[in-house]
Amino acid sequence: MELFQFRHSAFCEKVHLVLCAKGLSYTVRDITPGVGQVEVFQLSGQRQVPVLRDGEELIPDSTAIALHLEARHSEPSLLPQEPAERAQVLLLEDWADTALASGARLALLQAAAEDAVLRSALLPDATPGVLRNLIGAVPGDLLGGMGQLLQSDRQTLIFALEQLVALLEQQPYLVGDRPSLADLAVAAQLYLLRFPLVAGPQLAARGVAGIADQPRFEPLFQWRDELYRSVGRFADGISNSASTSAEPVPVA
């Protein structure tokens, strides 16, 4: 299997987590936004990633990929068999992919506008050094005007994160007693708010000021990092299915 991805896309990260949770090996093709998307369009008929190549089949969209892998590789299952729990998982996944994704993306955009190091580190690896330095050198006050537009979105995001903390104080996973697609979808969006080790040394532990460094959200990021460990998400294309039996660390 081959995953076509943007390096720091939360939706591509979601697919990484699903592949690792399933214990599947895969290769990764990093796509440069713009010119690289022409290749994706030629292959799949659309320009967005993630796209998974599974044999002769090409599957776009993180949810479609997750459902494809669930059908092809049923164990360990990421969707409960019990109808009510399955519905909860799918609803939470959709919430993570829409409302949470929008808030996390806007918060990271604001943080990058204010932090030249973060802004530069988020650029694709193939970005020429001269261009990387130029973008990093743009004064933050020229970009920071967008912050005024994001305050309501930020408050909505903070409220959502507080509810996640409250929920995970009472139970190890969002639904049921094992990781589900809901957990992976939420963890993938948390990637943008404070980058895990897998994001690389330039980004690891960096993130959105006021969230990434906020003590009341520390248990949520610890939960995220433990989930990464338990599904074997350590490096692109490498999964460690033996680790999936690890006990979760409760949020407290």
Beta strands, then each sheet from edge to edge (+ up, - down):
strand 1: 2-5
strand 2: 27-30
strand 3: 51-54
strand 4: 57-60
sheet 1: 2+ 1+ 3- 4+
end
